[in-house]
Amino acid sequence: MTSKITYIGDLRCSAEHLQSGTIIESDAPTDNHGKGEKFSPTDLFATSLAECALTTIAILGKDKNINIEGAYCNLQKIMAPNPRRIAEIFCEFVFPDQFTEEEKEFIEVTAHNCPVAKSLHPDLKQIFTFTYE
């Protein structure tokens, strides 16, 4: 088992990561009857894409002496109606270091091929940009 998710009422859930005991609570978004006081389930879904990309780059980059500490992603999720779903995820990755062209190619290819990116339906648009400061 990975996690235990409990509906706690008022359009909120609590998810416990069973290995660590870490708790994440979610709230329905304001555009879907919620208070928007916490990540919504679709926020967590979209956020997972950026977290997976950064983590995968860090893991695979170790062997290439690529350190991305301090890198971040500004993320925007676009919803579509009928059926309500995530239609687009914009990931603006920012890396606080200069990299060679070969290292940049590695970073960008790795981001696009992380496990979450490869698990998403092809109709969901994943738009990635990369900035190196």
Helices and strands as residue ranges (DSSP letters): E 3-9, E 12-17, E 23-27, G 30-32, H 41-61, G 62-64, E 72-80, E 85-95, H 101-112, H 115-119, E 125-132
